[in-house]
Amino acid sequence: MKQFLVVMLALLTLVAGCRQEDKTVTLDKSQRLLVKFNGKFGYCDRGGITVIPPQYDSASLFSEGLAAVGVNGKNGYIDTNGKMVIAPTFDVGSIFLGNRASVRKGTAWGYINQQGKMVVDAEYLSTFAFTEGLAAVVTGSGKEAKAGYIDPKGKIVIKPQFEDASQFSEGLASVKVNGKHGYIDKKGTMVIPPQFYEAAMFRDGLAMVKINGKFGIVGYIDQKGTWVIPAQYSEGTSFNEGVAAVRKAQSWQLIDRAGKPLIPREFGSATVFSEGLAPVMEKGKAGYMDKTGKMVIKPQFDAGSIFVGGLAPVKVGAGCGYIDRSGKMVIEPRFEWDQRVIDQFTHYYTHFVADIGTGN
């Protein structure tokens, strides 16, 4: 059976303790930027001041006030001041979502709370992040493995019965039955029958789906399963801020939720809008475009990612710095550009709701 997909952001994870009721934990959610320097990971604030020195072998973004970090092959969690608040005793640790982090010790997965206490026993083959109050978990092994959903206390809400499953978004989750993907609601009712080769999460009321196998075509459906944008593209992205990137032949274009081109222009690669701007490559350099197609920050960087809280990471040579919406370099590119960090940054802020704040 095809291996179950674990949430992309679960690059790091934890485990600990025994069951007990959650206590209120007040955490400082000041924004910290994950940076890499001399092969080690640390964090700076929005002004570029190093707040937590680069010292970790691996690290995640901060989420809900905590970040997973790697120390001597184990994962623990630090707060925004760099204090190790959950000891590094875990083999893998994910980000926190819904006051839960998926963790692994040995070969089994479970969930901890922000105190580092195990609130869902480590007994699963794999786990997904909690979104909208539920998380997909996989039980069994090999061909007998099945995915279902649990609540934050570990109670099975939707029994394990699917070949694959993903996180809930806008009230629906993609699941796989007999080799095809469909969508269920939070009661486990199949509201869109399994019929797709691939089925992405809902964003802006639409979900990208693929038909006709691995080399098939993609389009977009609404929450009733009705085709809003017919399958006609070789590739596509999920919608973000009302815009998706789709590919025909060798070029990409941007479309709105009605499937109409956003601007009369084609691109060499996909891009995504965030805070009204999208990184675009022109003649080998990255700049930023608004939704009218105007380049508001001229192409001058070797690469660039999305804006979050008014800042965007850009690549200059081998270095990583941050610019503001005017294009001014507010954090000099003295850090290392690490594509895994950038991918984590982009995925998290375009797929999960986060209180990113704007302060230090």
Secondary structure by P-SEA (a helix, b strand, c coil): ccccccccccccccccccbbbbcbbbbbccbbbbbbcccccccccccccccccccccccccccccbbbbbcccccccccccccccccccccbbbbbcccbbbbbcccccccccccccccccccccccccccccbbbbbccccccbbbbcccccccccccccccbbbbbcccbbbbbcccccccccccccccccccccccccccccbbbbbcccccbbbbcccccccccccccccccccccccbbbbbcccccccccccccccccccccbbbbbcccbbbbbcccccccccccccccccccccbbbbbcccbbbbbcccccccccccccccccccccccaaaaaaaaaaaacccccccccc
